[in-house]
Amino acid sequence: MNGQNRNDIYPGLEVDIILKKDQRSGKRTRGVVKDLLTSSAFHSRGIKVRLEDGQVGRVIEVFED
């Protein structure tokens, strides 16, 4: 699942994000969502989140159990 819809993302969910510094390379960072930072229901580049380790980026893939 992609990370463009806010309804699909919630705290505690495991996701891959792209950090701002990694946008050109496309390097992914995996972590667990702590906070949702995008207030709109949809974002074409991915919902912005803060991971539990404090890193901030846009969700590109969601991992469900």
N, CA, C and O atoms as a CHARMM CRD file, in Angstrom:
* protein
*
  260
    1    1 MET  N      0.84700  -1.18100   0.00000 PROA 1      0.00000
    2    1 MET  CA     0.00000   0.00000   0.00000 PROA 1      0.00000
    3    1 MET  C      0.89100   1.24300   0.00000 PROA 1      0.00000
    4    1 MET  O      1.92200   1.27200   0.67200 PROA 1      0.00000
    5    2 ASN  N      0.49500   2.25600  -0.74700 PROA 2      0.00000
    6    2 ASN  CA     1.27700   3.49500  -0.74800 PROA 2      0.00000
    7    2 ASN  C      0.84400   4.36700   0.43200 PROA 2      0.00000
    8    2 ASN  O     -0.13900   4.05500   1.10500 PROA 2      0.00000
    9    3 GLY  N      1.55400   5.42900   0.68000 PROA 3      0.00000
   10    3 GLY  CA     1.29000   6.26200   1.84800 PROA 3      0.00000
   11    3 GLY  C      0.66300   7.59200   1.52200 PROA 3      0.00000
   12    3 GLY  O      0.97500   8.59600   2.16200 PROA 3      0.00000
   13    4 GLN  N     -0.23400   7.62200   0.52100 PROA 4      0.00000
   14    4 GLN  CA    -0.81900   8.88800   0.09600 PROA 4      0.00000
   15    4 GLN  C     -2.11000   9.24800   0.82300 PROA 4      0.00000
   16    4 GLN  O     -2.49900  10.41600   0.83400 PROA 4      0.00000
   17    5 ASN  N     -2.77900   8.27700   1.42800 PROA 5      0.00000
   18    5 ASN  CA    -4.03800   8.54100   2.11800 PROA 5      0.00000
   19    5 ASN  C     -3.82600   8.54800   3.62500 PROA 5      0.00000
   20    5 ASN  O     -3.31400   7.58300   4.19200 PROA 5      0.00000
   21    6 ARG  N     -4.22000   9.63700   4.26700 PROA 6      0.00000
   22    6 ARG  CA    -4.01000   9.80000   5.70500 PROA 6      0.00000
   23    6 ARG  C     -4.75800   8.73600   6.51100 PROA 6      0.00000
   24    6 ARG  O     -4.28900   8.31100   7.56700 PROA 6      0.00000
   25    7 ASN  N     -5.92600   8.30500   6.01000 PROA 7      0.00000
   26    7 ASN  CA    -6.73500   7.30600   6.72200 PROA 7      0.00000
   27    7 ASN  C     -6.02500   5.95800   6.86200 PROA 7      0.00000
   28    7 ASN  O     -6.35900   5.17400   7.75100 PROA 7      0.00000
   29    8 ASP  N     -5.05000   5.68200   5.99300 PROA 8      0.00000
   30    8 ASP  CA    -4.34200   4.39500   6.00700 PROA 8      0.00000
   31    8 ASP  C     -3.18000   4.36800   6.99700 PROA 8      0.00000
   32    8 ASP  O     -2.59100   3.31300   7.23300 PROA 8      0.00000
   33    9 ILE  N     -2.84700   5.52600   7.57800 PROA 9      0.00000
   34    9 ILE  CA    -1.64700   5.64100   8.40500 PROA 9      0.00000
   35    9 ILE  C     -2.04000   6.03400   9.82900 PROA 9      0.00000
   36    9 ILE  O     -2.86700   6.92100  10.03700 PROA 9      0.00000
   37   10 TYR  N     -1.43200   5.35700  10.80000 PROA 10     0.00000
   38   10 TYR  CA    -1.74800   5.63200  12.20800 PROA 10     0.00000
   39   10 TYR  C     -0.52900   5.28700  13.06500 PROA 10     0.00000
   40   10 TYR  O      0.32700   4.51100  12.64000 PROA 10     0.00000
   41   11 PRO  N     -0.44500   5.85900  14.27100 PROA 11     0.00000
   42   11 PRO  CA     0.68400   5.56700  15.15600 PROA 11     0.00000
   43   11 PRO  C      0.80800   4.06800  15.43300 PROA 11     0.00000
   44   11 PRO  O     -0.18900   3.37600  15.63600 PROA 11     0.00000
   45   12 GLY  N      2.05200   3.58100  15.43800 PROA 12     0.00000
   46   12 GLY  CA     2.31900   2.17200  15.68500 PROA 12     0.00000
   47   12 GLY  C      2.46900   1.34400  14.42400 PROA 12     0.00000
   48   12 GLY  O      2.83000   0.16900  14.49300 PROA 12     0.00000
   49   13 LEU  N      2.19500   1.94400  13.26500 PROA 13     0.00000
   50   13 LEU  CA     2.26100   1.25000  11.98700 PROA 13     0.00000
   51   13 LEU  C      3.69900   1.24400  11.46400 PROA 13     0.00000
   52   13 LEU  O      4.39500   2.25500  11.56200 PROA 13     0.00000
   53   14 GLU  N      4.15100   0.11000  10.90600 PROA 14     0.00000
   54   14 GLU  CA     5.49300   0.02600  10.31600 PROA 14     0.00000
   55   14 GLU  C      5.43300   0.52000   8.87300 PROA 14     0.00000
   56   14 GLU  O      4.60700   0.06700   8.08000 PROA 14     0.00000
   57   15 VAL  N      6.32400   1.45800   8.54700 PROA 15     0.00000
   58   15 VAL  CA     6.32200   2.07900   7.21900 PROA 15     0.00000
   59   15 VAL  C      7.75300   2.28300   6.72000 PROA 15     0.00000
   60   15 VAL  O      8.70900   2.25000   7.49400 PROA 15     0.00000
   61   16 ASP  N      7.87300   2.49600   5.40600 PROA 16     0.00000
   62   16 ASP  CA     9.10100   3.01200   4.79900 PROA 16     0.00000
   63   16 ASP  C      8.84800   4.46500   4.45300 PROA 16     0.00000
   64   16 ASP  O      7.80800   4.80700   3.89000 PROA 16     0.00000
   65   17 ILE  N      9.80800   5.32400   4.79400 PROA 17     0.00000
   66   17 ILE  CA     9.70200   6.73500   4.43900 PROA 17     0.00000
   67   17 ILE  C     10.93100   7.13800   3.63500 PROA 17     0.00000
   68   17 ILE  O     11.93600   6.43000   3.59400 PROA 17     0.00000
   69   18 ILE  N     10.81600   8.31200   2.99100 PROA 18     0.00000
   70   18 ILE  CA    11.97000   8.93800   2.36400 PROA 18     0.00000
   71   18 ILE  C     12.22700  10.23400   3.12200 PROA 18     0.00000
   72   18 ILE  O     11.35700  11.10100   3.20800 PROA 18     0.00000
   73   19 LEU  N     13.43300  10.35100   3.66800 PROA 19     0.00000
   74   19 LEU  CA    13.83300  11.56800   4.34900 PROA 19     0.00000
   75   19 LEU  C     14.09700  12.65700   3.31500 PROA 19     0.00000
   76   19 LEU  O     14.40100  12.35400   2.16100 PROA 19     0.00000
   77   20 LYS  N     13.98400  13.92000   3.71700 PROA 20     0.00000
   78   20 LYS  CA    14.22000  15.04400   2.81100 PROA 20     0.00000
   79   20 LYS  C     15.59200  14.92200   2.14000 PROA 20     0.00000
   80   20 LYS  O     15.71300  15.13500   0.93300 PROA 20     0.00000
   81   21 LYS  N     16.62300  14.58200   2.91500 PROA 21     0.00000
   82   21 LYS  CA    17.98800  14.49500   2.36000 PROA 21     0.00000
   83   21 LYS  C     18.15000  13.33700   1.38000 PROA 21     0.00000
   84   21 LYS  O     19.09900  13.32700   0.59600 PROA 21     0.00000
   85   22 ASP  N     17.23800  12.35900   1.40700 PROA 22     0.00000
   86   22 ASP  CA    17.34000  11.18100   0.54800 PROA 22     0.00000
   87   22 ASP  C     16.39100  11.22300  -0.65700 PROA 22     0.00000
   88   22 ASP  O     16.26900  10.23300  -1.37800 PROA 22     0.00000
   89   23 GLN  N     15.72600  12.35100  -0.88000 PROA 23     0.00000
   90   23 GLN  CA    14.75100  12.42300  -1.97000 PROA 23     0.00000
   91   23 GLN  C     15.38000  12.17100  -3.33300 PROA 23     0.00000
   92   23 GLN  O     14.76700  11.51700  -4.17700 PROA 23     0.00000
   93   24 ARG  N     16.58000  12.67100  -3.56600 PROA 24     0.00000
   94   24 ARG  CA    17.22700  12.47300  -4.87000 PROA 24     0.00000
   95   24 ARG  C     17.63900  11.02000  -5.08800 PROA 24     0.00000
   96   24 ARG  O     17.47300  10.47800  -6.18100 PROA 24     0.00000
   97   25 SER  N     18.17700  10.39200  -4.04000 PROA 25     0.00000
   98   25 SER  CA    18.66300   9.01800  -4.17900 PROA 25     0.00000
   99   25 SER  C     17.53700   7.99600  -4.07600 PROA 25     0.00000
  100   25 SER  O     17.64700   6.89900  -4.62400 PROA 25     0.00000
  101   26 GLY  N     16.45300   8.34200  -3.37800 PROA 26     0.00000
  102   26 GLY  CA    15.35000   7.40200  -3.19300 PROA 26     0.00000
  103   26 GLY  C     15.59200   6.40900  -2.06800 PROA 26     0.00000
  104   26 GLY  O     14.85400   5.43100  -1.93900 PROA 26     0.00000
  105   27 LYS  N     16.62100   6.64500  -1.24400 PROA 27     0.00000
  106   27 LYS  CA    16.93900   5.74600  -0.13100 PROA 27     0.00000
  107   27 LYS  C     15.79000   5.72400   0.87500 PROA 27     0.00000
  108   27 LYS  O     15.29700   6.76900   1.30000 PROA 27     0.00000
  109   28 ARG  N     15.37400   4.51400   1.24600 PROA 28     0.00000
  110   28 ARG  CA    14.26400   4.34800   2.17300 PROA 28     0.00000
  111   28 ARG  C     14.75700   4.18500   3.60200 PROA 28     0.00000
  112   28 ARG  O     15.85600   3.68700   3.84600 PROA 28     0.00000
  113   29 THR  N     13.92700   4.61400   4.53400 PROA 29     0.00000
  114   29 THR  CA    14.18400   4.42800   5.95300 PROA 29     0.00000
  115   29 THR  C     12.96000   3.75700   6.54900 PROA 29     0.00000
  116   29 THR  O     11.84200   4.24400   6.38100 PROA 29     0.00000
  117   30 ARG  N     13.15900   2.64200   7.24600 PROA 30     0.00000
  118   30 ARG  CA    12.03000   1.91000   7.83100 PROA 30     0.00000
  119   30 ARG  C     11.89200   2.26100   9.30100 PROA 30     0.00000
  120   30 ARG  O     12.88500   2.41400  10.01300 PROA 30     0.00000
  121   31 GLY  N     10.65300   2.38700   9.74400 PROA 31     0.00000
  122   31 GLY  CA    10.42100   2.68600  11.15000 PROA 31     0.00000
  123   31 GLY  C      8.95000   2.56900  11.50100 PROA 31     0.00000
  124   31 GLY  O      8.12200   2.15900  10.68900 PROA 31     0.00000
  125   32 VAL  N      8.65300   2.94400  12.74000 PROA 32     0.00000
  126   32 VAL  CA     7.29100   2.87300  13.26300 PROA 32     0.00000
  127   32 VAL  C      6.77300   4.29300  13.46400 PROA 32     0.00000
  128   32 VAL  O      7.45500   5.12900  14.05600 PROA 32     0.00000
  129   33 VAL  N      5.56700   4.56300  12.97000 PROA 33     0.00000
  130   33 VAL  CA     4.96900   5.89500  13.02400 PROA 33     0.00000
  131   33 VAL  C      4.68900   6.30500  14.46900 PROA 33     0.00000
  132   33 VAL  O      4.10700   5.54800  15.24600 PROA 33     0.00000
  133   34 LYS  N      5.12200   7.53800  14.81200 PROA 34     0.00000
  134   34 LYS  CA     4.79900   8.11900  16.11100 PROA 34     0.00000
  135   34 LYS  C      3.72200   9.19400  15.94900 PROA 34     0.00000
  136   34 LYS  O      2.72400   9.19200  16.67000 PROA 34     0.00000
  137   35 ASP  N      3.92900  10.12400  14.98900 PROA 35     0.00000
  138   35 ASP  CA     2.99400  11.23500  14.75900 PROA 35     0.00000
  139   35 ASP  C      2.74700  11.41900  13.27300 PROA 35     0.00000
  140   35 ASP  O      3.63900  11.18800  12.45600 PROA 35     0.00000
  141   36 LEU  N      1.52500  11.83800  12.91700 PROA 36     0.00000
  142   36 LEU  CA     1.20900  12.24400  11.55300 PROA 36     0.00000
  143   36 LEU  C      1.34200  13.75900  11.48200 PROA 36     0.00000
  144   36 LEU  O      0.75900  14.47800  12.29300 PROA 36     0.00000
  145   37 LEU  N      2.11600  14.24500  10.50300 PROA 37     0.00000
  146   37 LEU  CA     2.38700  15.67200  10.40100 PROA 37     0.00000
  147   37 LEU  C      1.60300  16.35300   9.28300 PROA 37     0.00000
  148   37 LEU  O      1.45600  17.57500   9.29100 PROA 37     0.00000
  149   38 THR  N      1.10200  15.58300   8.32700 PROA 38     0.00000
  150   38 THR  CA     0.28500  16.14000   7.24600 PROA 38     0.00000
  151   38 THR  C     -1.16500  16.16200   7.70400 PROA 38     0.00000
  152   38 THR  O     -1.69400  15.14700   8.15600 PROA 38     0.00000
  153   39 SER  N     -1.81600  17.33600   7.58400 PROA 39     0.00000
  154   39 SER  CA    -3.20000  17.44600   8.05400 PROA 39     0.00000
  155   39 SER  C     -4.22600  17.12200   6.97200 PROA 39     0.00000
  156   39 SER  O     -5.36900  16.79200   7.28700 PROA 39     0.00000
  157   40 SER  N     -3.83100  17.21100   5.69800 PROA 40     0.00000
  158   40 SER  CA    -4.79200  16.92800   4.62700 PROA 40     0.00000
  159   40 SER  C     -5.03000  15.42200   4.49400 PROA 40     0.00000
  160   40 SER  O     -4.19400  14.61700   4.90600 PROA 40     0.00000
  161   41 ALA  N     -6.16200  15.05000   3.92200 PROA 41     0.00000
  162   41 ALA  CA    -6.54700  13.64200   3.79900 PROA 41     0.00000
  163   41 ALA  C     -5.73000  12.89500   2.75100 PROA 41     0.00000
  164   41 ALA  O     -5.61200  11.67200   2.81300 PROA 41     0.00000
  165   42 PHE  N     -5.15400  13.63600   1.77200 PROA 42     0.00000
  166   42 PHE  CA    -4.40200  13.01500   0.68200 PROA 42     0.00000
  167   42 PHE  C     -3.21100  13.89700   0.34700 PROA 42     0.00000
  168   42 PHE  O     -3.31800  15.12300   0.35400 PROA 42     0.00000
  169   43 HSD  N     -2.07500  13.27300   0.05400 PROA 43     0.00000
  170   43 HSD  CA    -0.90900  14.01500  -0.43500 PROA 43     0.00000
  171   43 HSD  C     -0.23700  13.18200  -1.50800 PROA 43     0.00000
  172   43 HSD  O      0.08000  12.01400  -1.28100 PROA 43     0.00000
  173   44 SER  N     -0.01400  13.77500  -2.68000 PROA 44     0.00000
  174   44 SER  CA     0.49200  13.03600  -3.84000 PROA 44     0.00000
  175   44 SER  C      1.89400  12.45400  -3.62400 PROA 44     0.00000
  176   44 SER  O      2.23000  11.42800  -4.21500 PROA 44     0.00000
  177   45 ARG  N      2.70900  13.09400  -2.78900 PROA 45     0.00000
  178   45 ARG  CA     4.07200  12.58500  -2.55200 PROA 45     0.00000
  179   45 ARG  C      4.16500  11.74700  -1.28000 PROA 45     0.00000
  180   45 ARG  O      5.24200  11.25400  -0.94400 PROA 45     0.00000
  181   46 GLY  N      3.06600  11.58300  -0.58100 PROA 46     0.00000
  182   46 GLY  CA     3.05800  10.77400   0.63800 PROA 46     0.00000
  183   46 GLY  C      2.79400  11.61100   1.87500 PROA 46     0.00000
  184   46 GLY  O      3.19300  12.77300   1.95100 PROA 46     0.00000
  185   47 ILE  N      2.12500  11.01600   2.83400 PROA 47     0.00000
  186   47 ILE  CA     1.82000  11.68000   4.09300 PROA 47     0.00000
  187   47 ILE  C      3.11100  11.82900   4.89900 PROA 47     0.00000
  188   47 ILE  O      3.88500  10.88000   5.02100 PROA 47     0.00000
  189   48 LYS  N      3.33700  13.01900   5.44400 PROA 48     0.00000
  190   48 LYS  CA     4.55000  13.25700   6.23700 PROA 48     0.00000
  191   48 LYS  C      4.31200  12.76200   7.66300 PROA 48     0.00000
  192   48 LYS  O      3.28400  13.05500   8.27400 PROA 48     0.00000
  193   49 VAL  N      5.28500  12.00400   8.18100 PROA 49     0.00000
  194   49 VAL  CA     5.16900  11.44100   9.52600 PROA 49     0.00000
  195   49 VAL  C      6.47700  11.61800  10.29400 PROA 49     0.00000
  196   49 VAL  O      7.53600  11.85400   9.71200 PROA 49     0.00000
  197   50 ARG  N      6.37200  11.49700  11.61000 PROA 50     0.00000
  198   50 ARG  CA     7.55000  11.41800  12.48200 PROA 50     0.00000
  199   50 ARG  C      7.61000   9.99000  12.99500 PROA 50     0.00000
  200   50 ARG  O      6.61900   9.46300  13.50200 PROA 50     0.00000
  201   51 LEU  N      8.77500   9.36400  12.86300 PROA 51     0.00000
  202   51 LEU  CA     8.95300   8.01000  13.36700 PROA 51     0.00000
  203   51 LEU  C      9.26200   8.04700  14.86200 PROA 51     0.00000
  204   51 LEU  O      9.55900   9.10500  15.41800 PROA 51     0.00000
  205   52 GLU  N      9.18900   6.88800  15.50100 PROA 52     0.00000
  206   52 GLU  CA     9.46000   6.80600  16.93900 PROA 52     0.00000
  207   52 GLU  C     10.87600   7.22800  17.29000 PROA 52     0.00000
  208   52 GLU  O     11.13300   7.65800  18.41500 PROA 52     0.00000
  209   53 ASP  N     11.82000   7.10800  16.31900 PROA 53     0.00000
  210   53 ASP  CA    13.19800   7.53600  16.58300 PROA 53     0.00000
  211   53 ASP  C     13.43000   9.01200  16.27100 PROA 53     0.00000
  212   53 ASP  O     14.55700   9.49600  16.37600 PROA 53     0.00000
  213   54 GLY  N     12.36400   9.73900  15.88300 PROA 54     0.00000
  214   54 GLY  CA    12.44500  11.17600  15.66800 PROA 54     0.00000
  215   54 GLY  C     12.66500  11.61500  14.22900 PROA 54     0.00000
  216   54 GLY  O     12.58800  12.81000  13.94100 PROA 54     0.00000
  217   55 GLN  N     12.93500  10.69200  13.32200 PROA 55     0.00000
  218   55 GLN  CA    13.15100  11.05700  11.92200 PROA 55     0.00000
  219   55 GLN  C     11.82200  11.43300  11.26800 PROA 55     0.00000
  220   55 GLN  O     10.77800  10.86200  11.58400 PROA 55     0.00000
  221   56 VAL  N     11.87900  12.40900  10.34800 PROA 56     0.00000
  222   56 VAL  CA    10.68800  12.90100   9.66800 PROA 56     0.00000
  223   56 VAL  C     10.83100  12.69300   8.16600 PROA 56     0.00000
  224   56 VAL  O     11.87200  12.99900   7.58500 PROA 56     0.00000
  225   57 GLY  N      9.78000  12.17100   7.54300 PROA 57     0.00000
  226   57 GLY  CA     9.80100  11.97300   6.10200 PROA 57     0.00000
  227   57 GLY  C      8.42600  11.63100   5.58000 PROA 57     0.00000
  228   57 GLY  O      7.45600  11.57400   6.33600 PROA 57     0.00000
  229   58 ARG  N      8.34900  11.40000   4.27300 PROA 58     0.00000
  230   58 ARG  CA     7.07800  11.07100   3.63800 PROA 58     0.00000
  231   58 ARG  C      6.95800   9.56200   3.43900 PROA 58     0.00000
  232   58 ARG  O      7.90500   8.90300   3.01100 PROA 58     0.00000
  233   59 VAL  N      5.77400   9.02400   3.75700 PROA 59     0.00000
  234   59 VAL  CA     5.52800   7.59100   3.65700 PROA 59     0.00000
  235   59 VAL  C      5.45900   7.18200   2.18400 PROA 59     0.00000
  236   59 VAL  O      4.73100   7.78500   1.39600 PROA 59     0.00000
  237   60 ILE  N      6.23200   6.14000   1.82200 PROA 60     0.00000
  238   60 ILE  CA     6.16800   5.63100   0.46400 PROA 60     0.00000
  239   60 ILE  C      5.61500   4.19700   0.41600 PROA 60     0.00000
  240   60 ILE  O      5.13800   3.73500  -0.62000 PROA 60     0.00000
  241   61 GLU  N      5.69200   3.50900   1.56100 PROA 61     0.00000
  242   61 GLU  CA     5.13000   2.15000   1.60400 PROA 61     0.00000
  243   61 GLU  C      4.69100   1.83100   3.01800 PROA 61     0.00000
  244   61 GLU  O      5.35200   2.19700   3.99000 PROA 61     0.00000
  245   62 VAL  N      3.54800   1.13200   3.11600 PROA 62     0.00000
  246   62 VAL  CA     2.98700   0.75100   4.41200 PROA 62     0.00000
  247   62 VAL  C      3.05700  -0.76700   4.52100 PROA 62     0.00000
  248   62 VAL  O      2.73200  -1.47700   3.56900 PROA 62     0.00000
  249   63 PHE  N      3.48100  -1.26300   5.68000 PROA 63     0.00000
  250   63 PHE  CA     3.56100  -2.70800   5.92400 PROA 63     0.00000
  251   63 PHE  C      2.49100  -3.10100   6.90900 PROA 63     0.00000
  252   63 PHE  O      2.47200  -2.62000   8.04200 PROA 63     0.00000
  253   64 GLU  N      1.58900  -3.98300   6.47700 PROA 64     0.00000
  254   64 GLU  CA     0.50000  -4.44300   7.33500 PROA 64     0.00000
  255   64 GLU  C      0.79600  -5.85500   7.81100 PROA 64     0.00000
  256   64 GLU  O      1.50000  -6.61500   7.14600 PROA 64     0.00000
  257   65 ASP  N      0.25000  -6.19400   8.96700 PROA 65     0.00000
  258   65 ASP  CA     0.44200  -7.54500   9.52700 PROA 65     0.00000
  259   65 ASP  C     -0.22900  -8.58200   8.68600 PROA 65     0.00000
  260   65 ASP  O     -0.17000  -9.76900   9.00600 PROA 65     0.00000
